[in-house]
Amino acid sequence: AKPTKVGQAVLEIQRLLPNARIVYCSATGASEPRHFGYMERLGLWGSHPGAPFPNFEVFLDEVESRGVGMMELVAMHLKQQGALVCRALSFKNCTFELIDGVMDAHVERVYDRAAEIW
């Protein structure tokens, strides 16, 4: 997978500032292995003492080939190390209202054109 521009920038900043403290914040960090690409200071790969993988590519291949269970083990390991905190938003006291929206001809054409792109 091709890294994002933000991910590349984060990697560059980390490499330029090797002594800086890092806090990774991501809404999807522990859901997909490829989202870990810029998180090289977690100690999961590379020259970190005890790193189980030699580089990110091997980490990605190993985790993806073993599926969701392996991703859960990675998350558990990081939580145990104090390197990962997962939170969920509560819907307590939230309200919602269902509204039927009717598209006019113009909105329908815009929607159809947008759908063609996908």
Residue frames as a rotation matrix with the C-alpha (Angstrom) as fourth column:
ALA 1
0.575 0.818 0.000 0.00
0.818 -0.575 0.000 0.00
0.000 0.000 -1.000 0.00
LYS 2
-0.171 -0.605 0.778 1.20
0.568 -0.705 -0.424 3.47
0.805 0.369 0.464 -0.86
PRO 3
-0.427 -0.020 -0.904 1.80
0.874 -0.268 -0.406 5.69
-0.234 -0.963 0.131 2.18
THR 4
0.685 0.696 0.214 -0.20
0.720 -0.692 -0.054 8.88
0.110 0.191 -0.975 2.55
LYS 5
0.113 -0.619 0.777 1.42
0.224 -0.746 -0.627 12.30
0.968 0.245 0.054 2.42
VAL 6
0.601 0.156 0.784 0.59
-0.670 -0.436 0.600 12.79
0.436 -0.886 -0.158 6.10
GLY 7
0.964 -0.241 0.109 2.18
0.146 0.831 0.537 9.44
-0.220 -0.502 0.837 6.97
GLN 8
0.372 -0.865 0.336 5.30
0.774 0.089 -0.627 10.35
0.513 0.493 0.703 5.01
ALA 9
0.190 -0.250 0.949 5.49
-0.247 -0.948 -0.200 13.72
0.950 -0.197 -0.242 6.77
VAL 10
0.858 0.151 0.491 5.16
-0.509 0.130 0.851 12.06
0.065 -0.980 0.188 10.19
LEU 11
0.781 -0.623 0.036 7.99
0.621 0.782 0.051 9.66
-0.060 -0.018 0.998 9.31
GLU 12
0.167 -0.741 0.651 10.19
0.516 -0.497 -0.698 12.54
0.840 0.453 0.299 8.18
ILE 13
0.436 0.053 0.898 9.53
-0.565 -0.761 0.319 14.56
0.701 -0.647 -0.301 11.35
GLN 14
0.975 -0.054 0.215 10.36
-0.141 0.601 0.787 11.53
-0.172 -0.798 0.578 13.52
ARG 15
0.557 -0.810 0.186 13.61
0.821 0.502 -0.272 10.96
0.127 0.304 0.944 11.66
LEU 16
0.111 -0.492 0.863 14.58
0.213 -0.837 -0.504 14.64
0.971 0.240 0.012 11.85
LEU 17
0.040 0.005 0.999 13.84
-0.854 -0.519 0.037 14.74
0.519 -0.855 -0.016 15.59
PRO 18
-0.137 -0.122 -0.983 15.14
-0.008 0.992 -0.122 11.44
0.991 -0.009 -0.136 16.98
ASN 19
-0.887 -0.253 -0.387 14.94
0.366 0.127 -0.922 12.59
0.282 -0.959 -0.020 20.62
ALA 20
-0.608 0.732 0.309 11.44
-0.718 -0.673 0.180 14.07
0.339 -0.112 0.934 20.41
ARG 21
-0.746 0.488 0.453 8.67
-0.019 0.665 -0.747 12.40
-0.666 -0.566 -0.487 22.36
ILE 22
-0.834 0.445 -0.327 5.95
-0.364 0.002 0.931 11.02
0.415 0.896 0.160 20.13
VAL 23
-0.479 0.795 0.373 2.24
-0.121 0.360 -0.925 10.48
-0.869 -0.488 -0.076 20.72
TYR 24
-0.976 0.218 -0.020 0.43
0.028 0.214 0.976 8.77
0.217 0.952 -0.215 17.88
CYS 25
-0.428 0.904 -0.010 -3.27
-0.252 -0.130 -0.959 9.60
-0.868 -0.408 0.283 17.59
SER 26
-0.891 0.150 -0.429 -5.42
-0.402 0.180 0.898 7.77
0.212 0.972 -0.100 15.11
ALA 27
-0.008 0.963 0.268 -9.08
-0.941 0.083 -0.329 6.88
-0.339 -0.255 0.906 14.80
THR 28
0.849 0.356 -0.390 -8.10
-0.503 0.771 -0.391 3.75
0.162 0.528 0.834 12.86
GLY 29
0.035 -0.995 0.094 -4.66
-0.991 -0.046 -0.126 2.87
0.130 -0.089 -0.988 14.20
ALA 30
-0.636 -0.319 0.702 -5.43
-0.543 0.832 -0.113 -0.60
-0.548 -0.453 -0.703 15.49
SER 31
0.399 0.891 0.217 -7.95
-0.417 0.387 -0.823 -1.60
-0.817 0.238 0.525 12.86
GLU 32
0.993 -0.118 -0.012 -5.69
0.036 0.389 -0.921 -2.18
0.113 0.914 0.391 9.85
PRO 33
0.483 -0.871 -0.090 -2.03
0.710 0.330 0.622 -3.22
-0.512 -0.365 0.778 9.91
ARG 34
-0.022 -0.519 0.855 -1.08
0.902 -0.378 -0.207 -0.80
0.430 0.767 0.476 7.14
HIS 35
0.744 0.367 0.559 -2.15
0.133 -0.901 0.414 2.09
0.655 -0.233 -0.718 9.40
PHE 36
0.834 -0.489 -0.256 0.88
0.323 0.055 0.945 1.36
-0.448 -0.870 0.204 11.59
GLY 37
0.557 -0.647 0.520 3.35
0.761 0.148 -0.632 2.31
0.332 0.748 0.575 8.82
TYR 38
0.235 -0.456 0.858 4.31
-0.058 -0.888 -0.456 5.68
0.970 0.058 -0.235 10.25
MET 39
0.824 0.168 0.542 4.42
-0.529 -0.119 0.840 4.44
0.206 -0.979 -0.010 13.86
GLU 40
0.401 -0.733 -0.549 7.99
0.011 0.603 -0.797 3.25
0.916 0.314 0.250 13.72
ARG 41
-0.481 -0.626 0.614 8.75
-0.590 -0.287 -0.755 4.19
0.649 -0.725 -0.231 17.34
LEU 42
0.567 0.747 0.347 6.35
-0.785 0.362 0.502 1.61
0.249 -0.557 0.792 18.75
GLY 43
-0.311 -0.809 0.499 9.18
-0.883 0.440 0.163 -0.92
-0.352 -0.389 -0.851 18.70
LEU 44
0.605 0.612 0.510 7.32
-0.355 0.780 -0.515 -3.49
-0.713 0.131 0.689 16.62
TRP 45
0.813 -0.397 0.426 9.99
0.581 0.508 -0.636 -3.61
0.036 0.764 0.644 13.91
GLY 46
0.675 -0.626 0.390 13.46
-0.237 -0.684 -0.690 -2.40
0.699 0.373 -0.610 13.14
SER 47
-0.217 -0.940 -0.262 16.47
0.130 0.238 -0.963 -2.04
0.968 -0.243 0.070 15.43
HIS 48
0.194 0.354 0.915 14.48
-0.847 -0.410 0.338 -1.51
0.495 -0.840 0.221 18.63
PRO 49
-0.845 -0.493 0.205 15.51
-0.524 0.689 -0.501 -3.93
0.106 -0.531 -0.841 21.40
GLY 50
-0.677 0.566 0.471 13.11
0.071 0.687 -0.723 -6.86
-0.733 -0.456 -0.505 21.37
ALA 51
-0.119 0.645 -0.755 11.42
-0.886 -0.412 -0.213 -5.83
-0.448 0.643 0.621 18.12
PRO 52
0.079 0.214 0.974 9.76
-0.057 0.976 -0.210 -8.97
-0.995 -0.039 0.089 16.74
PHE 53
0.768 0.229 0.598 9.98
0.561 0.209 -0.801 -7.93
-0.308 0.951 0.032 13.08
PRO 54
-0.226 -0.973 0.050 13.03
0.873 -0.179 0.453 -6.74
-0.431 0.146 0.890 11.11
ASN 55
-0.996 -0.049 -0.079 11.09
0.009 -0.897 0.443 -4.07
-0.092 0.440 0.893 9.16
PHE 56
-0.396 0.911 -0.117 7.60
-0.623 -0.360 -0.694 -2.76
-0.675 -0.202 0.710 8.49
GLU 57
-0.155 0.335 -0.930 7.14
-0.924 0.283 0.256 -4.81
0.349 0.899 0.266 5.32
VAL 58
-0.748 -0.148 -0.647 7.68
0.012 0.972 -0.235 -8.07
0.663 -0.184 -0.726 7.22
PHE 59
-0.873 0.486 -0.034 5.36
-0.029 -0.122 -0.992 -6.86
-0.487 -0.865 0.121 10.02
LEU 60
-0.242 0.818 -0.522 2.67
-0.887 -0.405 -0.224 -6.02
-0.394 0.409 0.823 7.46
ASP 61
-0.296 0.077 -0.952 3.00
-0.669 0.694 0.264 -9.35
0.681 0.716 -0.154 5.63
GLU 62
-0.904 -0.125 -0.408 2.93
0.163 0.782 -0.601 -11.38
0.394 -0.610 -0.687 8.83
VAL 63
-0.753 0.652 -0.086 -0.02
-0.134 -0.281 -0.950 -9.56
-0.644 -0.704 0.299 10.38
GLU 64
-0.173 0.722 -0.670 -2.09
-0.962 -0.270 -0.043 -9.46
-0.212 0.637 0.741 7.19
SER 65
-0.442 -0.034 -0.896 -1.50
-0.514 0.829 0.222 -13.14
0.735 0.559 -0.384 6.46
ARG 66
-0.889 0.067 -0.453 -2.73
0.373 0.680 -0.632 -14.12
0.265 -0.731 -0.629 9.94
GLY 67
-0.175 0.950 0.257 -5.84
0.511 -0.136 0.849 -11.94
0.841 0.280 -0.462 9.92
VAL 68
0.359 0.497 0.790 -7.88
-0.302 -0.739 0.602 -10.21
0.883 -0.455 -0.115 12.60
GLY 69
0.921 -0.011 -0.390 -6.68
0.339 0.517 0.786 -12.50
0.193 -0.856 0.480 15.40
MET 70
-0.026 -0.999 -0.047 -3.10
0.978 -0.016 -0.208 -11.40
0.207 -0.051 0.977 14.85
MET 71
-0.281 -0.017 0.960 -4.15
0.146 -0.989 0.025 -7.75
0.949 0.147 0.280 14.79
GLU 72
0.780 0.590 0.207 -5.87
-0.165 -0.125 0.978 -8.30
0.603 -0.798 0.000 18.14
LEU 73
0.621 -0.629 -0.467 -2.63
0.784 0.499 0.370 -9.77
0.000 -0.596 0.803 19.52
VAL 74
-0.375 -0.744 0.553 -0.68
0.708 -0.615 -0.348 -6.73
0.599 0.261 0.757 18.31
ALA 75
0.105 0.507 0.856 -3.21
-0.232 -0.824 0.517 -4.43
0.967 -0.252 0.031 20.00
MET 76
0.939 0.239 -0.248 -3.05
0.149 0.369 0.917 -6.47
0.310 -0.898 0.311 23.22
HIS 77
0.177 -0.961 -0.211 0.76
0.970 0.207 -0.131 -6.35
0.170 -0.182 0.969 23.17
LEU 78
-0.448 -0.344 0.825 0.76
0.357 -0.915 -0.188 -2.58
0.820 0.210 0.533 22.71
LYS 79
0.522 0.695 0.493 -1.81
-0.276 -0.410 0.869 -2.11
0.807 -0.590 -0.022 25.47
GLN 80
0.832 -0.251 -0.494 0.28
0.537 0.585 0.607 -4.27
0.137 -0.771 0.622 27.81
GLN 81
-0.192 -0.976 0.106 3.33
0.949 -0.212 -0.234 -2.14
0.251 0.055 0.966 27.00
GLY 82
0.089 0.316 -0.945 1.39
0.591 -0.780 -0.205 1.03
-0.802 -0.540 -0.256 27.70
ALA 83
-0.847 -0.507 -0.160 1.77
0.139 -0.502 0.854 2.09
-0.513 0.701 0.496 24.07
LEU 84
-0.747 0.653 0.127 -1.88
0.115 -0.061 0.992 1.91
0.655 0.755 -0.030 23.06
VAL 85
-0.750 0.651 -0.120 -5.06
0.036 -0.141 -0.989 3.28
-0.661 -0.746 0.082 24.57
CYS 86
-0.796 0.564 0.221 -8.37
0.351 0.132 0.927 2.52
0.494 0.815 -0.303 22.90
ARG 87
-0.744 0.619 -0.251 -11.49
-0.055 -0.431 -0.901 4.47
-0.666 -0.657 0.354 23.60
ALA 88
-0.572 0.667 0.478 -15.01
0.770 0.235 0.593 4.42
0.284 0.707 -0.648 22.23
LEU 89
-0.868 0.365 0.338 -17.46
-0.384 -0.923 0.013 7.26
0.316 -0.118 0.941 22.04
SER 90
-0.745 0.667 -0.023 -20.63
0.461 0.489 -0.740 6.84
-0.483 -0.562 -0.672 24.03
PHE 91
-0.686 0.615 0.389 -24.04
0.199 -0.355 0.913 7.41
0.700 0.704 0.121 22.51
LYS 92
-0.342 0.547 -0.764 -25.58
0.934 0.111 -0.339 7.94
-0.100 -0.830 -0.549 25.95
ASN 93
-0.008 0.508 -0.861 -28.08
0.381 -0.795 -0.472 10.83
-0.925 -0.332 -0.187 25.87
CYS 94
-0.927 -0.258 -0.271 -27.80
-0.153 -0.399 0.904 11.08
-0.341 0.880 0.330 22.09
THR 95
0.122 0.980 0.159 -30.95
0.081 0.150 -0.985 11.58
-0.989 0.133 -0.062 20.12
PHE 96
-0.931 -0.366 0.001 -31.63
0.034 -0.084 0.996 11.29
-0.364 0.927 0.090 16.43
GLU 97
0.109 0.965 -0.239 -34.41
-0.338 -0.190 -0.922 11.91
-0.935 0.181 0.305 14.01
LEU 98
-0.516 -0.188 0.835 -35.09
0.630 0.577 0.520 10.01
-0.580 0.795 -0.179 10.80
ILE 99
0.047 0.479 -0.877 -35.90
-0.410 -0.791 -0.454 12.29
-0.911 0.380 0.159 7.91
ASP 100
0.223 0.087 0.971 -36.96
0.772 0.593 -0.230 11.09
-0.595 0.801 0.065 4.50
GLY 101
-0.241 -0.365 -0.899 -35.19
-0.278 -0.862 0.424 13.15
-0.930 0.353 0.106 1.89
VAL 102
0.596 0.463 0.656 -36.53
0.535 0.380 -0.754 13.31
-0.598 0.801 -0.021 -1.62
MET 103
-0.517 -0.848 -0.120 -34.10
0.387 -0.356 0.850 14.10
-0.763 0.393 0.512 -4.38
ASP 104
0.582 0.590 -0.560 -35.10
-0.299 -0.485 -0.822 16.47
-0.757 0.645 -0.106 -7.10
ALA 105
0.955 -0.155 0.253 -33.84
0.297 0.465 -0.834 15.86
0.011 0.872 0.490 -10.65
HIS 106
0.561 -0.786 0.259 -30.75
-0.517 -0.577 -0.633 18.07
0.647 0.221 -0.730 -10.17
VAL 107
0.151 -0.493 0.857 -29.62
-0.940 0.197 0.278 16.34
-0.306 -0.848 -0.434 -6.96
GLU 108
0.721 0.166 0.673 -30.23
-0.051 0.981 -0.187 12.95
-0.691 0.101 0.715 -8.58
ARG 109
0.895 -0.439 0.077 -27.96
0.095 0.019 -0.995 13.88
0.435 0.898 0.059 -11.54
VAL 110
0.265 -0.821 0.506 -25.22
-0.854 -0.444 -0.271 15.10
0.447 -0.360 -0.819 -9.15
TYR 111
0.309 -0.080 0.948 -25.50
-0.685 0.673 0.280 11.86
-0.660 -0.736 0.154 -7.15
ASP 112
0.921 0.097 0.378 -25.36
0.163 0.785 -0.598 9.73
-0.355 0.612 0.707 -10.32
ARG 113
0.696 -0.713 0.081 -22.27
-0.229 -0.328 -0.917 11.58
0.680 0.620 -0.392 -11.58
ALA 114
0.118 -0.649 0.752 -20.54
-0.991 -0.126 0.047 11.18
0.064 -0.750 -0.658 -8.21
ALA 115
0.527 0.153 0.836 -21.38
-0.380 0.922 0.070 7.46
-0.760 -0.354 0.545 -8.17
GLU 116
0.982 -0.184 -0.035 -19.83
0.033 0.356 -0.934 7.05
0.185 0.916 0.356 -11.65
ILE 117
0.313 -0.917 0.246 -16.49
-0.790 -0.395 -0.469 8.23
0.528 -0.048 -0.848 -10.26
TRP 118
-0.033 -0.286 0.958 -16.47
-0.849 0.514 0.124 5.44
-0.528 -0.809 -0.260 -7.70
